[in-house]
């Protein structure tokens, strides 16, 4: 039997990855810029920014945390977290008074999904920034 | 300014930007990223047509 030696990965200090992940959340693509991955950072900023902007232009409503049955909690709290994941774009929009009510119509519905999708893509970018910062990825 | 997109246009825009980010975060070299992003986009668009036809035929 071969000697299987489990090599435990040394924990990476938060000081190494936290600034990149925090910046990646607050400014889409910012984490990659901090890590000197300018091309990738630019593409992430463009993708998240354009999706968010289109969502706003389609008058998509933002999610607000709401509890009740399980499905309601998952949809509204999950949607709120995804909206919040847009970082400065979300704060800027709400600070400037964007408060679209939830009305019927496929355009509003797509707008809402675009806002959520932009946040979810930014979460993927945050994970990528973490992996780059900790050396798991180039 | 208000924007109105059709179902198809909205799905295409979503597919494009989702594919870009998926390509960036999943693969390790630029060539792999480009190929994976293009493949994701093709899958998105292909699924769009398949599901569209299924819904059309399902409605009778």
N, CA and C atoms of all chains as a GROMACS GRO file, in nm:
protein
  594
    1UNK      N    1   0.084  -0.120   0.000
    1UNK     CA    2   0.000   0.000   0.000
    1UNK      C    3   0.087   0.125   0.000
    2UNK      N    4   0.056   0.208  -0.090
    2UNK     CA    5   0.136   0.330  -0.099
    2UNK      C    6   0.112   0.418   0.022
    3UNK      N    7   0.218   0.484   0.060
    3UNK     CA    8   0.202   0.575   0.174
    3UNK      C    9   0.127   0.700   0.129
    4UNK      N   10   0.008   0.709   0.178
    4UNK     CA   11  -0.072   0.828   0.144
    4UNK      C   12  -0.052   0.932   0.252
    5UNK      N   13   0.018   1.034   0.216
    5UNK     CA   14   0.044   1.140   0.313
    5UNK      C   15  -0.048   1.257   0.281
    6UNK      N   16  -0.133   1.284   0.375
    6UNK     CA   17  -0.225   1.397   0.355
    6UNK      C   18  -0.151   1.526   0.386
    7UNK      N   19  -0.136   1.605   0.286
    7UNK     CA   20  -0.068   1.733   0.305
    7UNK      C   21  -0.173   1.840   0.330
    8UNK      N   22  -0.176   1.887   0.451
    8UNK     CA   23  -0.274   1.991   0.483
    8UNK      C   24  -0.226   2.124   0.426
    9UNK      N   25  -0.318   2.191   0.359
    9UNK     CA   26  -0.282   2.321   0.303
    9UNK      C   27  -0.267   2.422   0.416
   10UNK      N   28  -0.159   2.497   0.408
   10UNK     CA   29  -0.138   2.600   0.511
   10UNK      C   30  -0.245   2.706   0.497
   11UNK      N   31  -0.307   2.745   0.607
   11UNK     CA   32  -0.411   2.848   0.597
   11UNK      C   33  -0.353   2.982   0.549
   12UNK      N   34  -0.424   3.041   0.459
   12UNK     CA   35  -0.379   3.170   0.406
   12UNK      C   36  -0.440   3.280   0.493
   13UNK      N   37  -0.357   3.373   0.534
   13UNK     CA   38  -0.407   3.478   0.624
   13UNK      C   39  -0.509   3.566   0.551
   14UNK      N   40  -0.614   3.607   0.623
   14UNK     CA   41  -0.716   3.692   0.559
   14UNK      C   42  -0.660   3.821   0.502
   15UNK      N   43  -0.549   3.867   0.560
   15UNK     CA   44  -0.489   3.990   0.510
   15UNK      C   45  -0.446   3.980   0.365
   16UNK      N   46  -0.427   3.856   0.320
   16UNK     CA   47  -0.380   3.836   0.183
   16UNK      C   48  -0.497   3.839   0.082
   17UNK      N   49  -0.613   3.788   0.124
   17UNK     CA   50  -0.723   3.780   0.027
   17UNK      C   51  -0.839   3.875   0.057
   18UNK      N   52  -0.852   3.917   0.182
   18UNK     CA   53  -0.969   3.998   0.219
   18UNK      C   54  -0.979   4.130   0.141
   19UNK      N   55  -0.869   4.205   0.125
   19UNK     CA   56  -0.883   4.330   0.049
   19UNK      C   57  -0.931   4.306  -0.095
   20UNK      N   58  -0.878   4.201  -0.158
   20UNK     CA   59  -0.917   4.174  -0.298
   20UNK      C   60  -1.064   4.133  -0.306
   21UNK      N   61  -1.107   4.047  -0.211
   21UNK     CA   62  -1.247   4.001  -0.215
   21UNK      C   63  -1.342   4.116  -0.181
   22UNK      N   64  -1.304   4.195  -0.082
   22UNK     CA   65  -1.390   4.308  -0.044
   22UNK      C   66  -1.402   4.409  -0.158
   23UNK      N   67  -1.288   4.435  -0.224
   23UNK     CA   68  -1.292   4.530  -0.336
   23UNK      C   69  -1.370   4.469  -0.454
   24UNK      N   70  -1.355   4.337  -0.472
   24UNK     CA   71  -1.429   4.270  -0.580
   24UNK      C   72  -1.580   4.281  -0.558
   25UNK      N   73  -1.621   4.277  -0.431
   25UNK     CA   74  -1.764   4.294  -0.401
   25UNK      C   75  -1.806   4.439  -0.425
   26UNK      N   76  -1.730   4.532  -0.369
   26UNK     CA   77  -1.774   4.671  -0.370
   26UNK      C   78  -1.767   4.732  -0.511
   27UNK      N   79  -1.661   4.702  -0.582
   27UNK     CA   80  -1.648   4.752  -0.720
   27UNK      C   81  -1.632   4.630  -0.811
   28UNK      N   82  -1.733   4.596  -0.889
   28UNK     CA   83  -1.720   4.479  -0.977
   28UNK      C   84  -1.593   4.488  -1.064
   29UNK      N   85  -1.511   4.384  -1.058
   29UNK     CA   86  -1.385   4.382  -1.133
   29UNK      C   87  -1.269   4.443  -1.055
   30UNK      N   88  -1.299   4.512  -0.946
   30UNK     CA   89  -1.195   4.581  -0.868
   30UNK      C   90  -1.094   4.486  -0.806
   31UNK      N   91  -1.140   4.370  -0.761
   31UNK     CA   92  -1.050   4.272  -0.701
   31UNK      C   93  -0.944   4.226  -0.800
   32UNK      N   94  -0.987   4.205  -0.924
   32UNK     CA   95  -0.893   4.162  -1.028
   32UNK      C   96  -0.795   4.274  -1.062
   33UNK      N   97  -0.845   4.398  -1.061
   33UNK     CA   98  -0.754   4.511  -1.086
   33UNK      C   99  -0.649   4.519  -0.976
   34UNK      N  100  -0.693   4.498  -0.850
   34UNK     CA  101  -0.599   4.502  -0.738
   34UNK      C  102  -0.493   4.393  -0.752
   35UNK      N  103  -0.534   4.279  -0.807
   35UNK     CA  104  -0.441   4.167  -0.825
   35UNK      C  105  -0.368   4.175  -0.959
   36UNK      N  106  -0.379   4.288  -1.025
   36UNK     CA  107  -0.312   4.315  -1.153
   36UNK      C  108  -0.357   4.222  -1.265
   37UNK      N  109  -0.484   4.184  -1.263
   37UNK     CA  110  -0.541   4.109  -1.375
   37UNK      C  111  -0.636   4.205  -1.447
   38UNK      N  112  -0.576   4.300  -1.518
   38UNK     CA  113  -0.655   4.410  -1.572
   38UNK      C  114  -0.755   4.367  -1.678
   39UNK      N  115  -0.714   4.278  -1.764
   39UNK     CA  116  -0.804   4.234  -1.872
   39UNK      C  117  -0.929   4.167  -1.818
   40UNK      N  118  -0.908   4.074  -1.726
   40UNK     CA  119  -1.022   4.003  -1.666
   40UNK      C  120  -1.108   4.098  -1.584
   41UNK      N  121  -1.041   4.187  -1.510
   41UNK     CA  122  -1.114   4.284  -1.430
   41UNK      C  123  -1.203   4.373  -1.515
   42UNK      N  124  -1.147   4.416  -1.630
   42UNK     CA  125  -1.224   4.502  -1.720
   42UNK      C  126  -1.346   4.431  -1.776
   43UNK      N  127  -1.327   4.305  -1.814
   43UNK     CA  128  -1.439   4.229  -1.870
   43UNK      C  129  -1.547   4.203  -1.766
   44UNK      N  130  -1.505   4.176  -1.641
   44UNK     CA  131  -1.604   4.155  -1.534
   44UNK      C  132  -1.679   4.285  -1.505
   45UNK      N  133  -1.604   4.394  -1.497
   45UNK     CA  134  -1.669   4.525  -1.472
   45UNK      C  135  -1.769   4.557  -1.581
   46UNK      N  136  -1.730   4.529  -1.706
   46UNK     CA  137  -1.818   4.557  -1.820
   46UNK      C  138  -1.943   4.468  -1.814
   47UNK      N  139  -1.923   4.339  -1.790
   47UNK     CA  140  -2.036   4.246  -1.791
   47UNK      C  141  -2.135   4.277  -1.678
   48UNK      N  142  -2.082   4.290  -1.556
   48UNK     CA  143  -2.169   4.317  -1.440
   48UNK      C  144  -2.234   4.455  -1.454
   49UNK      N  145  -2.153   4.553  -1.494
   49UNK     CA  146  -2.203   4.690  -1.507
   49UNK      C  147  -2.313   4.703  -1.612
   50UNK      N  148  -2.291   4.643  -1.728
   50UNK     CA  149  -2.391   4.655  -1.836
   50UNK      C  150  -2.519   4.580  -1.797
   51UNK      N  151  -2.505   4.460  -1.739
   51UNK     CA  152  -2.625   4.386  -1.697
   51UNK      C  153  -2.705   4.465  -1.595
   52UNK      N  154  -2.634   4.523  -1.498
   52UNK     CA  155  -2.701   4.602  -1.394
   52UNK      C  156  -2.771   4.724  -1.456
   53UNK      N  157  -2.699   4.791  -1.545
   53UNK     CA  158  -2.755   4.911  -1.610
   53UNK      C  159  -2.879   4.876  -1.693
   54UNK      N  160  -2.871   4.766  -1.767
   54UNK     CA  161  -2.987   4.723  -1.846
   54UNK      C  162  -3.104   4.690  -1.754
   55UNK      N  163  -3.073   4.626  -1.640
   55UNK     CA  164  -3.179   4.594  -1.543
   55UNK      C  165  -3.249   4.719  -1.492
   56UNK      N  166  -3.168   4.824  -1.468
   56UNK     CA  167  -3.225   4.952  -1.422
   56UNK      C  168  -3.308   5.015  -1.534
   57UNK      N  169  -3.252   5.013  -1.657
   57UNK     CA  170  -3.322   5.074  -1.771
   57UNK      C  171  -3.452   5.000  -1.805
   58UNK      N  172  -3.457   4.872  -1.770
   58UNK     CA  173  -3.581   4.796  -1.792
   58UNK      C  174  -3.675   4.808  -1.673
   59UNK      N  175  -3.637   4.894  -1.579
   59UNK     CA  176  -3.718   4.921  -1.461
   59UNK      C  177  -3.748   4.795  -1.379
   60UNK      N  178  -3.642   4.717  -1.359
   60UNK     CA  179  -3.659   4.596  -1.277
   60UNK      C  180  -3.663   4.631  -1.130
   61UNK      N  181  -3.757   4.576  -1.054
   61UNK     CA  182  -3.762   4.605  -0.911
   61UNK      C  183  -3.651   4.531  -0.834
   62UNK      N  184  -3.599   4.596  -0.730
   62UNK     CA  185  -3.502   4.531  -0.642
   62UNK      C  186  -3.578   4.444  -0.542
   63UNK      N  187  -3.513   4.340  -0.494
   63UNK     CA  188  -3.574   4.256  -0.391
   63UNK      C  189  -3.550   4.317  -0.253
   64UNK      N  190  -3.649   4.300  -0.165
   64UNK     CA  191  -3.633   4.341  -0.025
   64UNK      C  192  -3.656   4.217   0.060
   65UNK      N  193  -3.578   4.203   0.170
   65UNK     CA  194  -3.592   4.083   0.251
   65UNK      C  195  -3.735   4.068   0.302
   66UNK      N  196  -3.785   3.948   0.288
   66UNK     CA  197  -3.924   3.922   0.327
   66UNK      C  198  -3.931   3.777   0.372
   67UNK      N  199  -3.994   3.754   0.484
   67UNK     CA  200  -4.005   3.616   0.533
   67UNK      C  201  -4.152   3.572   0.531
   68UNK      N  202  -4.170   3.444   0.540
   68UNK     CA  203  -4.304   3.386   0.536
   68UNK      C  204  -4.286   3.237   0.519
   69UNK      N  205  -4.342   3.180   0.414
   69UNK     CA  206  -4.313   3.038   0.390
   69UNK      C  207  -4.173   3.025   0.331
   70UNK      N  208  -4.126   2.903   0.322
   70UNK     CA  209  -3.986   2.877   0.284
   70UNK      C  210  -3.952   2.937   0.148
   71UNK      N  211  -4.041   2.918   0.051
   71UNK     CA  212  -4.013   2.967  -0.084
   71UNK      C  213  -4.004   3.119  -0.088
   72UNK      N  214  -4.094   3.184  -0.017
   72UNK     CA  215  -4.091   3.331  -0.011
   72UNK      C  216  -3.960   3.379   0.050
   73UNK      N  217  -3.920   3.314   0.160
   73UNK     CA  218  -3.796   3.354   0.227
   73UNK      C  219  -3.677   3.336   0.134
   74UNK      N  220  -3.671   3.220   0.065
   74UNK     CA  221  -3.557   3.194  -0.023
   74UNK      C  222  -3.553   3.296  -0.137
   75UNK      N  223  -3.667   3.319  -0.199
   75UNK     CA  224  -3.671   3.409  -0.315
   75UNK      C  225  -3.637   3.552  -0.276
   76UNK      N  226  -3.703   3.602  -0.172
   76UNK     CA  227  -3.685   3.744  -0.139
   76UNK      C  228  -3.552   3.772  -0.069
   77UNK      N  229  -3.514   3.684   0.026
   77UNK     CA  230  -3.385   3.706   0.093
   77UNK      C  231  -3.270   3.677  -0.003
   78UNK      N  232  -3.285   3.570  -0.082
   78UNK     CA  233  -3.182   3.538  -0.181
   78UNK      C  234  -3.169   3.648  -0.285
   79UNK      N  235  -3.282   3.698  -0.332
   79UNK     CA  236  -3.279   3.806  -0.430
   79UNK      C  237  -3.216   3.931  -0.374
   80UNK      N  238  -3.245   3.960  -0.246
   80UNK     CA  239  -3.185   4.077  -0.182
   80UNK      C  240  -3.034   4.063  -0.172
   81UNK      N  241  -2.988   3.944  -0.132
   81UNK     CA  242  -2.843   3.921  -0.122
   81UNK      C  243  -2.777   3.936  -0.260
   82UNK      N  244  -2.844   3.881  -0.363
   82UNK     CA  245  -2.788   3.892  -0.499
   82UNK      C  246  -2.785   4.038  -0.545
   83UNK      N  247  -2.891   4.114  -0.514
   83UNK     CA  248  -2.890   4.257  -0.549
   83UNK      C  249  -2.776   4.328  -0.476
   84UNK      N  250  -2.760   4.294  -0.348
   84UNK     CA  251  -2.657   4.357  -0.266
   84UNK      C  252  -2.516   4.324  -0.317
   85UNK      N  253  -2.503   4.209  -0.382
   85UNK     CA  254  -2.372   4.165  -0.433
   85UNK      C  255  -2.322   4.255  -0.545
   86UNK      N  256  -2.407   4.344  -0.595
   86UNK     CA  257  -2.362   4.438  -0.698
   86UNK      C  258  -2.276   4.550  -0.641
   87UNK      N  259  -2.265   4.556  -0.509
   87UNK     CA  260  -2.176   4.652  -0.444
   87UNK      C  261  -2.216   4.795  -0.466
   88UNK      N  262  -2.122   4.874  -0.513
   88UNK     CA  263  -2.145   5.019  -0.525
   88UNK      C  264  -2.258   5.051  -0.623
   89UNK      N  265  -2.279   4.965  -0.721
   89UNK     CA  266  -2.388   4.990  -0.818
   89UNK      C  267  -2.522   4.989  -0.747
   90UNK      N  268  -2.540   4.892  -0.655
   90UNK     CA  269  -2.665   4.883  -0.578
   90UNK      C  270  -2.682   5.005  -0.488
   91UNK      N  271  -2.574   5.038  -0.415
   91UNK     CA  272  -2.584   5.151  -0.321
   91UNK      C  273  -2.609   5.283  -0.394
   92UNK      N  274  -2.543   5.297  -0.509
   92UNK     CA  275  -2.560   5.420  -0.588
   92UNK      C  276  -2.705   5.431  -0.637
   93UNK      N  277  -2.757   5.321  -0.688
   93UNK     CA  278  -2.894   5.323  -0.741
   93UNK      C  279  -2.995   5.355  -0.632
   94UNK      N  280  -2.981   5.292  -0.515
   94UNK     CA  281  -3.077   5.318  -0.407
   94UNK      C  282  -3.058   5.458  -0.350
   95UNK      N  283  -2.931   5.501  -0.343
   95UNK     CA  284  -2.903   5.635  -0.290
   95UNK      C  285  -2.961   5.743  -0.382
   96UNK      N  286  -2.959   5.716  -0.512
   96UNK     CA  287  -3.015   5.812  -0.608
   96UNK      C  288  -3.167   5.803  -0.618
   97UNK      N  289  -3.225   5.716  -0.538
   97UNK     CA  290  -3.371   5.712  -0.528
   97UNK      C  291  -3.440   5.610  -0.616
   98UNK      N  292  -3.363   5.513  -0.669
   98UNK     CA  293  -3.427   5.412  -0.753
   98UNK      C  294  -3.510   5.319  -0.665
   99UNK      N  295  -3.639   5.320  -0.684
   99UNK     CA  296  -3.728   5.234  -0.604
   99UNK      C  297  -3.846   5.193  -0.692
  100UNK      N  298  -3.817   5.107  -0.786
  100UNK     CA  299  -3.920   5.064  -0.881
  100UNK      C  300  -4.017   4.966  -0.812
  101UNK      N  301  -4.146   4.996  -0.814
  101UNK     CA  302  -4.240   4.900  -0.757
  101UNK      C  303  -4.251   4.775  -0.845
  102UNK      N  304  -4.291   4.666  -0.783
  102UNK     CA  305  -4.304   4.538  -0.854
  102UNK      C  306  -4.435   4.538  -0.933
  103UNK      N  307  -4.425   4.561  -1.063
  103UNK     CA  308  -4.546   4.562  -1.146
  103UNK      C  309  -4.539   4.450  -1.248
  104UNK      N  310  -4.655   4.415  -1.302
  104UNK     CA  311  -4.660   4.304  -1.397
  104UNK      C  312  -4.600   4.347  -1.530
  105UNK      N  313  -4.545   4.251  -1.602
  105UNK     CA  314  -4.488   4.280  -1.733
  105UNK      C  315  -4.356   4.210  -1.752
  106UNK      N  316  -4.335   4.156  -1.873
  106UNK     CA  317  -4.214   4.075  -1.891
  106UNK      C  318  -4.087   4.160  -1.890
  107UNK      N  319  -4.096   4.287  -1.930
  107UNK     CA  320  -3.976   4.371  -1.931
  107UNK      C  321  -3.929   4.398  -1.788
  108UNK      N  322  -4.022   4.433  -1.698
  108UNK     CA  323  -3.986   4.454  -1.557
  108UNK      C  324  -3.930   4.326  -1.496
  109UNK      N  325  -3.990   4.216  -1.534
  109UNK     CA  326  -3.948   4.087  -1.480
  109UNK      C  327  -3.805   4.055  -1.524
  110UNK      N  328  -3.777   4.076  -1.653
  110UNK     CA  329  -3.640   4.054  -1.701
  110UNK      C  330  -3.544   4.152  -1.635
  111UNK      N  331  -3.588   4.275  -1.616
  111UNK     CA  332  -3.503   4.374  -1.550
  111UNK      C  333  -3.462   4.329  -1.411
  112UNK      N  334  -3.559   4.278  -1.337
  112UNK     CA  335  -3.531   4.227  -1.202
  112UNK      C  336  -3.431   4.112  -1.208
  113UNK      N  337  -3.449   4.024  -1.306
  113UNK     CA  338  -3.358   3.909  -1.318
  113UNK      C  339  -3.219   3.955  -1.361
  114UNK      N  340  -3.211   4.059  -1.443
  114UNK     CA  341  -3.080   4.112  -1.482
  114UNK      C  342  -3.005   4.166  -1.361
  115UNK      N  343  -3.078   4.236  -1.272
  115UNK     CA  344  -3.014   4.291  -1.152
  115UNK      C  345  -2.961   4.179  -1.064
  116UNK      N  346  -3.040   4.074  -1.050
  116UNK     CA  347  -2.998   3.960  -0.968
  116UNK      C  348  -2.882   3.887  -1.035
  117UNK      N  349  -2.892   3.867  -1.166
  117UNK     CA  350  -2.787   3.794  -1.238
  117UNK      C  351  -2.654   3.869  -1.231
  118UNK      N  352  -2.660   4.003  -1.240
  118UNK     CA  353  -2.536   4.082  -1.230
  118UNK      C  354  -2.470   4.058  -1.094
  119UNK      N  355  -2.551   4.054  -0.988
  119UNK     CA  356  -2.497   4.029  -0.854
  119UNK      C  357  -2.439   3.889  -0.842
  120UNK      N  358  -2.506   3.791  -0.900
  120UNK     CA  359  -2.456   3.653  -0.893
  120UNK      C  360  -2.325   3.639  -0.970
  121UNK      N  361  -2.317   3.705  -1.085
  121UNK     CA  362  -2.191   3.700  -1.161
  121UNK      C  363  -2.080   3.767  -1.082
  122UNK      N  364  -2.114   3.873  -1.007
  122UNK     CA  365  -2.012   3.939  -0.926
  122UNK      C  366  -1.967   3.848  -0.811
  123UNK      N  367  -2.057   3.765  -0.760
  123UNK     CA  368  -2.015   3.669  -0.656
  123UNK      C  369  -1.914   3.569  -0.716
  124UNK      N  370  -1.939   3.524  -0.839
  124UNK     CA  371  -1.842   3.436  -0.906
  124UNK      C  372  -1.707   3.506  -0.921
  125UNK      N  373  -1.712   3.634  -0.954
  125UNK     CA  374  -1.588   3.712  -0.969
  125UNK      C  375  -1.516   3.724  -0.834
  126UNK      N  376  -1.594   3.736  -0.724
  126UNK     CA  377  -1.533   3.744  -0.591
  126UNK      C  378  -1.461   3.612  -0.558
  127UNK      N  379  -1.524   3.501  -0.592
  127UNK     CA  380  -1.462   3.370  -0.567
  127UNK      C  381  -1.333   3.358  -0.649
  128UNK      N  382  -1.338   3.406  -0.774
  128UNK     CA  383  -1.221   3.401  -0.860
  128UNK      C  384  -1.108   3.486  -0.800
  129UNK      N  385  -1.145   3.606  -0.752
  129UNK     CA  386  -1.044   3.694  -0.690
  129UNK      C  387  -0.983   3.626  -0.567
  130UNK      N  388  -1.065   3.556  -0.490
  130UNK     CA  389  -1.015   3.484  -0.372
  130UNK      C  390  -0.913   3.378  -0.414
  131UNK      N  391  -0.948   3.303  -0.519
  131UNK     CA  392  -0.859   3.194  -0.563
  131UNK      C  393  -0.728   3.249  -0.619
  132UNK      N  394  -0.734   3.362  -0.684
  132UNK     CA  395  -0.611   3.423  -0.735
  132UNK      C  396  -0.526   3.474  -0.618
  133UNK      N  397  -0.593   3.539  -0.523
  133UNK     CA  398  -0.520   3.599  -0.409
  133UNK      C  399  -0.453   3.493  -0.322
  134UNK      N  400  -0.517   3.374  -0.311
  134UNK     CA  401  -0.460   3.269  -0.227
  134UNK      C  402  -0.366   3.177  -0.305
  135UNK      N  403  -0.347   3.206  -0.433
  135UNK     CA  404  -0.251   3.129  -0.513
  135UNK      C  405  -0.306   2.998  -0.566
  136UNK      N  406  -0.437   2.976  -0.552
  136UNK     CA  407  -0.494   2.853  -0.605
  136UNK      C  408  -0.511   2.860  -0.756
  137UNK      N  409  -0.500   2.980  -0.807
  137UNK     CA  410  -0.522   3.002  -0.950
  137UNK      C  411  -0.429   3.114  -0.994
  138UNK      N  412  -0.392   3.109  -1.120
  138UNK     CA  413  -0.303   3.215  -1.171
  138UNK      C  414  -0.379   3.346  -1.180
  139UNK      N  415  -3.446   5.730  -1.929
  139UNK     CA  416  -3.442   5.644  -2.047
  139UNK      C  417  -3.494   5.505  -2.010
  140UNK      N  418  -3.583   5.458  -2.094
  140UNK     CA  419  -3.643   5.330  -2.064
  140UNK      C  420  -3.618   5.234  -2.180
  141UNK      N  421  -3.585   5.112  -2.145
  141UNK     CA  422  -3.548   5.013  -2.246
  141UNK      C  423  -3.651   4.901  -2.249
  142UNK      N  424  -3.690   4.862  -2.367
  142UNK     CA  425  -3.783   4.750  -2.380
  142UNK      C  426  -3.719   4.644  -2.470
  143UNK      N  427  -3.692   4.530  -2.413
  143UNK     CA  428  -3.633   4.421  -2.491
  143UNK      C  429  -3.735   4.309  -2.506
  144UNK      N  430  -3.728   4.238  -2.617
  144UNK     CA  431  -3.815   4.120  -2.632
  144UNK      C  432  -3.756   4.007  -2.548
  145UNK      N  433  -3.831   3.899  -2.534
  145UNK     CA  434  -3.781   3.782  -2.461
  145UNK      C  435  -3.649   3.734  -2.523
  146UNK      N  436  -3.647   3.728  -2.655
  146UNK     CA  437  -3.529   3.677  -2.725
  146UNK      C  438  -3.408   3.767  -2.703
  147UNK      N  439  -3.428   3.897  -2.719
  147UNK     CA  440  -3.316   3.991  -2.701
  147UNK      C  441  -3.263   3.986  -2.557
  148UNK      N  442  -3.355   3.983  -2.461
  148UNK     CA  443  -3.313   3.979  -2.320
  148UNK      C  444  -3.233   3.852  -2.292
  149UNK      N  445  -3.279   3.740  -2.346
  149UNK     CA  446  -3.209   3.613  -2.323
  149UNK      C  447  -3.073   3.615  -2.391
  150UNK      N  448  -3.064   3.677  -2.509
  150UNK     CA  449  -2.934   3.685  -2.578
  150UNK      C  450  -2.835   3.770  -2.500
  151UNK      N  451  -2.881   3.884  -2.450
  151UNK     CA  452  -2.793   3.974  -2.372
  151UNK      C  453  -2.744   3.902  -2.246
  152UNK      N  454  -2.838   3.837  -2.177
  152UNK     CA  455  -2.800   3.763  -2.057
  152UNK      C  456  -2.697   3.655  -2.091
  153UNK      N  457  -2.722   3.580  -2.199
  153UNK     CA  458  -2.632   3.472  -2.239
  153UNK      C  459  -2.492   3.524  -2.266
  154UNK      N  460  -2.485   3.637  -2.335
  154UNK     CA  461  -2.355   3.694  -2.371
  154UNK      C  462  -2.272   3.727  -2.247
  155UNK      N  463  -2.331   3.803  -2.155
  155UNK     CA  464  -2.252   3.848  -2.040
  155UNK      C  465  -2.227   3.736  -1.939
  156UNK      N  466  -2.322   3.646  -1.926
  156UNK     CA  467  -2.300   3.532  -1.837
  156UNK      C  468  -2.187   3.445  -1.893
  157UNK      N  469  -2.182   3.427  -2.025
  157UNK     CA  470  -2.077   3.346  -2.086
  157UNK      C  471  -1.940   3.409  -2.067
  158UNK      N  472  -1.934   3.541  -2.080
  158UNK     CA  473  -1.806   3.611  -2.061
  158UNK      C  474  -1.753   3.584  -1.920
  159UNK      N  475  -1.839   3.603  -1.819
  159UNK     CA  476  -1.793   3.586  -1.680
  159UNK      C  477  -1.762   3.438  -1.652
  160UNK      N  478  -1.846   3.348  -1.702
  160UNK     CA  479  -1.819   3.205  -1.679
  160UNK      C  480  -1.686   3.165  -1.741
  161UNK      N  481  -1.658   3.218  -1.861
  161UNK     CA  482  -1.531   3.189  -1.925
  161UNK      C  483  -1.414   3.240  -1.843
  162UNK      N  484  -1.429   3.360  -1.788
  162UNK     CA  485  -1.319   3.422  -1.711
  162UNK      C  486  -1.290   3.343  -1.583
  163UNK      N  487  -1.395   3.306  -1.511
  163UNK     CA  488  -1.372   3.250  -1.377
  163UNK      C  489  -1.346   3.100  -1.377
  164UNK      N  490  -1.374   3.033  -1.489
  164UNK     CA  491  -1.361   2.887  -1.483
  164UNK      C  492  -1.228   2.834  -1.535
  165UNK      N  493  -1.173   2.894  -1.636
  165UNK     CA  494  -1.057   2.835  -1.701
  165UNK      C  495  -0.928   2.909  -1.667
  166UNK      N  496  -0.816   2.847  -1.705
  166UNK     CA  497  -0.687   2.900  -1.659
  166UNK      C  498  -0.610   2.978  -1.765
  167UNK      N  499  -0.625   2.945  -1.890
  167UNK     CA  500  -0.553   3.021  -1.992
  167UNK      C  501  -0.653   3.100  -2.075
  168UNK      N  502  -0.601   3.203  -2.142
  168UNK     CA  503  -0.691   3.289  -2.222
  168UNK      C  504  -0.758   3.210  -2.333
  169UNK      N  505  -0.684   3.119  -2.394
  169UNK     CA  506  -0.740   3.039  -2.503
  169UNK      C  507  -0.855   2.953  -2.452
  170UNK      N  508  -0.832   2.889  -2.335
  170UNK     CA  509  -0.938   2.806  -2.277
  170UNK      C  510  -1.059   2.890  -2.240
  171UNK      N  511  -1.032   3.009  -2.187
  171UNK     CA  512  -1.142   3.099  -2.147
  171UNK      C  513  -1.227   3.137  -2.267
  172UNK      N  514  -1.159   3.170  -2.376
  172UNK     CA  515  -1.231   3.210  -2.498
  172UNK      C  516  -1.316   3.094  -2.550
  173UNK      N  517  -1.256   2.976  -2.555
  173UNK     CA  518  -1.329   2.860  -2.607
  173UNK      C  519  -1.446   2.824  -2.516
  174UNK      N  520  -1.424   2.828  -2.384
  174UNK     CA  521  -1.531   2.792  -2.291
  174UNK      C  522  -1.644   2.895  -2.295
  175UNK      N  523  -1.605   3.022  -2.301
  175UNK     CA  524  -1.706   3.129  -2.309
  175UNK      C  525  -1.790   3.114  -2.434
  176UNK      N  526  -1.723   3.087  -2.548
  176UNK     CA  527  -1.795   3.070  -2.674
  176UNK      C  528  -1.886   2.948  -2.668
  177UNK      N  529  -1.836   2.842  -2.605
  177UNK     CA  530  -1.917   2.720  -2.594
  177UNK      C  531  -2.041   2.743  -2.506
  178UNK      N  532  -2.019   2.814  -2.394
  178UNK     CA  533  -2.132   2.846  -2.305
  178UNK      C  534  -2.238   2.927  -2.381
  179UNK      N  535  -2.191   3.025  -2.458
  179UNK     CA  536  -2.284   3.109  -2.532
  179UNK      C  537  -2.363   3.025  -2.633
  180UNK      N  538  -2.291   2.935  -2.700
  180UNK     CA  539  -2.358   2.849  -2.798
  180UNK      C  540  -2.462   2.760  -2.729
  181UNK      N  541  -2.426   2.706  -2.612
  181UNK     CA  542  -2.522   2.623  -2.537
  181UNK      C  543  -2.644   2.704  -2.494
  182UNK      N  544  -2.619   2.825  -2.447
  182UNK     CA  545  -2.731   2.912  -2.406
  182UNK      C  546  -2.826   2.936  -2.523
  183UNK      N  547  -2.768   2.974  -2.636
  183UNK     CA  548  -2.851   3.007  -2.753
  183UNK      C  549  -2.921   2.881  -2.805
  184UNK      N  550  -2.847   2.770  -2.807
  184UNK     CA  551  -2.909   2.644  -2.850
  184UNK      C  552  -3.026   2.607  -2.761
  185UNK      N  553  -3.007   2.619  -2.630
  185UNK     CA  554  -3.115   2.586  -2.535
  185UNK      C  555  -3.234   2.678  -2.556
  186UNK      N  556  -3.202   2.804  -2.590
  186UNK     CA  557  -3.308   2.902  -2.611
  186UNK      C  558  -3.401   2.858  -2.724
  187UNK      N  559  -3.340   2.813  -2.834
  187UNK     CA  560  -3.421   2.769  -2.949
  187UNK      C  561  -3.496   2.640  -2.915
  188UNK      N  562  -3.428   2.546  -2.848
  188UNK     CA  563  -3.493   2.418  -2.816
  188UNK      C  564  -3.612   2.441  -2.723
  189UNK      N  565  -3.590   2.518  -2.616
  189UNK     CA  566  -3.698   2.543  -2.520
  189UNK      C  567  -3.810   2.625  -2.585
  190UNK      N  568  -3.770   2.720  -2.670
  190UNK     CA  569  -3.869   2.801  -2.742
  190UNK      C  570  -3.960   2.715  -2.829
  191UNK      N  571  -3.898   2.624  -2.904
  191UNK     CA  572  -3.978   2.534  -2.988
  191UNK      C  573  -4.064   2.441  -2.903
  192UNK      N  574  -4.008   2.390  -2.793
  192UNK     CA  575  -4.086   2.301  -2.705
  192UNK      C  576  -4.210   2.373  -2.651
  193UNK      N  577  -4.191   2.499  -2.611
  193UNK     CA  578  -4.306   2.575  -2.558
  193UNK      C  579  -4.408   2.600  -2.669
  194UNK      N  580  -4.357   2.630  -2.789
  194UNK     CA  581  -4.447   2.655  -2.903
  194UNK      C  582  -4.528   2.530  -2.935
  195UNK      N  583  -4.458   2.416  -2.942
  195UNK     CA  584  -4.527   2.291  -2.976
  195UNK      C  585  -4.616   2.245  -2.860
  196UNK      N  586  -4.572   2.270  -2.738
  196UNK     CA  587  -4.650   2.231  -2.621
  196UNK      C  588  -4.782   2.305  -2.611
  197UNK      N  589  -4.782   2.427  -2.663
  197UNK     CA  590  -4.907   2.504  -2.658
  197UNK      C  591  -5.005   2.460  -2.766
  198UNK      N  592  -4.955   2.382  -2.862
  198UNK     CA  593  -5.043   2.330  -2.969
  198UNK      C  594  -5.061   2.429  -3.076
   0.00000   0.00000   0.00000
